[in-house]
Amino acid sequence: MSEEMVHREEPVAGGKREVVFVKYGNRKLYNTATSAYASMVDLFDAAAASSASGAVVRVTSDVDGGDVTLATVCRALYEKVKSMDQTRVGLSSSDVVALFAKVKET
């Protein structure tokens, strides 16, 4: 994922930054900040970067605008781990907890 995709965020109330993805029925993700389609791994990387920067990642449904962040980030975590060399995953349990805490805040 490009650096631009990770770091272009939209301002929201409370001074936090927000990265919004739209999830389409065909399972495609669209990053509204970059106006580009994104993979699940891109979403995971954006969530990880937002955790470090204090930003918020939100995923909405294209059908009704509903919040589908939790289910989608869980799937992104699965895809990220699946894509990695299993002998060198590099995710600690605290990394996973931090990602879920960030999702819970939204």
Secondary structure as GFF3:
##gff-version 3
##sequence-region A 1 106
A	DSSP	alpha_helix	3	7	.	.	.	ID=ss1
A	DSSP	beta_strand	10	11	.	.	.	ID=ss2
A	DSSP	three_ten_helix	13	15	.	.	.	ID=ss3
A	DSSP	beta_strand	17	23	.	.	.	ID=ss4
A	DSSP	beta_strand	29	31	.	.	.	ID=ss5
A	DSSP	beta_strand	36	38	.	.	.	ID=ss6
A	DSSP	alpha_helix	40	53	.	.	.	ID=ss7
A	DSSP	beta_strand	56	61	.	.	.	ID=ss8
A	DSSP	alpha_helix	69	83	.	.	.	ID=ss9
A	DSSP	three_ten_helix	86	88	.	.	.	ID=ss10
A	DSSP	alpha_helix	93	105	.	.	.	ID=ss11
###
